[in-house]
Amino acid sequence: MPSTHLGNLLGAALRHQRQRRELSQRQLAGLAEVSQTAVARIERGERSPSIPVLERLFAAMDVQLVVGVEPLDTHLDARIDELAARPIAERIDDLGLDRMMDALKDFPQALTGSTAAVLQGAPLPVDAVEIALRWEDSKRFTAWLAAHYGQRWNARWEEFGGVWLEPEEPGEHRWSTLYGEIRATMCDELPETVEVRHGGRDYRVVPLVELELTEPRAADLLRRYRDRRRATGD
């Protein structure tokens, strides 16, 4: 079966979660009670798995799959073109990034996802500050959220509020706060970062090459941006 865009995204997300836990395909297959061949084909985007199979695979790694939507390709391309014409400083201001970084200054962190890509020059759409945080800082982060009017994304209601703030609780790691929206990647150790500087300020960001390996959505947007540049001859 030919690979599809959605199949590739699902495969990349599954592979990323498995590798983070240092599991082999055989080990994950055993935990989820599926065949190793099925895991391999899903990760390569060669198989469109059923929802129950996907749920078992992710549940075996103590995570769950969150479904979202995004604009159609033509709208997304137009948005990327629009952002490419704007200075990075404007995009940083629109995101309220510096205000959020000042508020989170006491937390060890790394900027990741599309936020990190923007700071490295890629004009990707970003609607929330994306950071990596350590699990050991989870309780302090929960207290910070409570003190700054944090509300967690409720996938059932498709709005913020009505669910527990704690990252340990099931659900997407996404919160609205007094300073804007945060999307967090919770991890045992922070990823390796590089330093970039804009407007007299330094930011610690996950490098583009690492984003393409570990962040499926950012990787897809980066590929789209590069394809767009080649198509327009930039």
C-alpha positions in Angstrom: 0.0 0.0 0.0 1.4 3.4 -0.9 2.4 5.7 2.0 0.1 8.6 2.9 0.7 11.9 4.6 -1.3 10.8 7.7 0.4 7.3 7.7 3.8 8.9 7.7 2.9 11.2 10.6 1.6 8.3 12.6 4.6 6.2 11.9 7.0 9.0 12.9 5.2 9.6 16.1 5.2 5.9 17.0 8.9 5.5 16.2 9.7 8.7 18.2 7.9 7.4 21.3 9.4 4.0 21.0 12.9 5.2 20.7 12.5 7.7 23.6 11.7 4.6 25.8 14.6 2.6 24.3 12.3 -0.1 23.2 13.0 -2.4 20.2 10.1 -3.0 17.7 9.9 -6.5 19.0 9.6 -5.3 22.6 6.9 -2.8 21.8 5.0 -5.5 19.7 5.1 -7.8 22.7 3.7 -5.1 25.1 0.9 -4.2 22.7 0.2 -7.8 21.6 0.8 -7.2 17.9 3.4 -8.5 15.5 6.8 -6.9 15.0 6.1 -6.8 11.3 3.0 -4.7 12.0 5.0 -2.2 14.1 7.7 -2.0 11.4 5.2 -1.3 8.6 3.4 1.3 10.6 6.6 3.1 11.4 7.5 3.1 7.7 4.1 4.5 6.8 3.3 1.3 4.7 0.3 0.3 6.7 -2.8 2.2 7.8 -3.5 0.7 11.2 -6.9 0.5 12.9 -7.6 2.9 15.7 -7.7 0.0 18.3 -4.2 -1.1 17.2 -2.9 2.5 17.5 -4.4 2.9 20.9 -2.8 -0.3 22.1 0.6 0.6 20.8 0.7 4.1 22.4 -1.0 2.9 25.6 1.8 0.3 25.9 4.2 3.3 26.2 1.9 5.2 28.7 0.9 7.8 26.2 -2.2 8.5 24.1 -2.8 9.7 20.6 -4.3 13.1 20.2 -6.1 14.0 17.0 -6.0 17.5 15.6 -6.7 19.3 12.4 -4.9 22.0 10.4 -5.6 24.1 7.3 -5.7 22.5 3.8 -2.3 22.5 2.0 -3.0 25.5 -0.2 -3.9 27.6 2.9 -0.9 26.4 4.7 1.4 27.2 1.8 0.0 30.7 1.6 0.5 31.1 5.4 4.2 30.0 5.1 4.7 32.5 2.2 3.2 35.3 4.3 5.4 34.5 7.3 8.6 34.3 5.1 8.1 37.9 4.1 8.0 39.1 7.7 11.1 39.7 10.0 11.7 37.1 12.7 11.4 39.9 15.3 7.8 40.5 14.3 7.0 36.8 14.6 8.6 36.6 18.1 6.5 39.6 19.2 3.3 38.1 17.8 3.9 34.9 19.8 4.7 36.8 23.0 7.7 34.7 23.3 9.9 37.0 25.4 7.1 37.6 27.9 6.6 33.9 28.3 10.4 33.2 28.6 10.6 35.9 31.4 7.8 34.2 33.2 9.4 30.8 33.0 12.9 31.9 33.8 13.2 29.7 36.9 12.5 26.5 34.9 15.3 24.6 33.1 13.9 24.3 29.6 14.5 24.2 25.8 12.5 25.7 23.0 11.3 23.0 20.6 8.9 22.3 17.8 7.9 25.0 15.4 8.9 27.7 18.0 12.5 26.5 17.8 12.3 26.3 14.0 11.1 29.9 13.7 14.0 31.1 15.8 16.3 29.3 13.4 14.9 31.1 10.4 12.1 28.8 9.2 8.8 30.7 8.7 6.5 28.0 10.2 3.0 28.8 11.6 3.2 28.9 15.4 0.2 29.5 17.7 1.8 28.5 21.1 5.2 28.6 22.7 6.6 25.1 22.6 9.0 24.0 25.3 10.6 20.9 26.6 10.4 20.5 30.4 11.7 17.8 32.8 9.3 15.5 34.6 11.2 16.3 37.8 9.9 19.9 37.5 6.3 18.8 37.0 5.1 19.8 40.5 6.7 23.2 40.3 5.3 23.7 36.8 1.8 22.8 38.0 2.1 25.3 40.8 3.2 27.9 38.3 0.2 27.2 36.1 -2.2 27.5 39.0 -0.6 30.9 40.0 -0.8 32.2 36.4 -4.4 31.3 35.6 -3.5 28.1 33.7 -6.2 26.0 32.1 -5.4 22.7 30.4 -6.8 21.7 27.0 -9.8 19.6 27.2 -10.0 17.4 24.1 -13.5 16.2 24.8 -14.9 19.7 25.0 -12.4 21.1 22.5 -11.7 24.1 24.8 -9.5 25.0 27.7 -10.7 24.1 31.2 -12.5 21.4 33.1 -9.5 19.0 33.5 -6.6 18.6 35.9 -3.6 20.9 35.4 -1.0 18.3 36.3 1.1 17.0 33.4 0.9 13.5 34.9 -2.9 13.4 34.2 -4.0 11.9 30.8 -4.3 14.4 28.0 -2.4 16.7 25.7 0.3 18.8 27.4 -1.2 22.1 26.4 -2.3 25.0 28.6 -3.6 28.5 28.2 -2.0 31.0 30.7 -1.9 34.6 31.6 1.1 34.9 29.1 -0.4 32.9 26.2 -0.5 29.3 25.3 2.1 26.7 26.2 2.7 23.3 24.6 5.1 21.1 26.5 7.1 18.1 25.8 7.7 16.4 29.1 11.0 14.5 29.3 13.4 12.9 31.7 16.3 14.9 30.4 16.2 18.1 28.3 17.3 17.6 24.7 20.6 19.0 23.4 20.3 22.6 22.3 22.1 25.3 20.4 22.0 29.0 21.2 20.5 31.6 18.8 20.4 35.3 19.3 17.7 37.8 18.2 17.2 41.4 19.4 19.9 41.2 22.0 18.4 38.1 23.6 19.7 34.5 23.6 17.4 31.5 23.2 18.2 27.8 23.8 16.6 25.8 20.9 16.5 22.3 19.7 18.5 22.2 16.4 16.6 21.8 13.1 18.2 18.5 12.4 17.0 17.1 15.7 13.5 18.5 15.2 13.2 16.6 12.0 13.9 13.4 13.8 11.8 13.9 16.9 9.0 16.4 16.2 6.6 15.0 13.5 4.5 18.1 13.0 7.5 20.5 12.9 9.3 18.0 10.6 6.3 18.0 8.2 6.2 21.8 8.1 9.9 22.1 7.5 9.7 19.7 4.6 6.8 21.7 3.2 8.7 24.9 3.6 11.7 23.5 1.8 9.6 22.1 -1.0 7.9 25.5 -1.3 11.3 27.2 -1.7 12.4 24.7 -4.4 9.1 25.2 -6.2 9.5 29.0 -6.2 13.2 28.9 -7.0 14.2 30.7 -3.7 
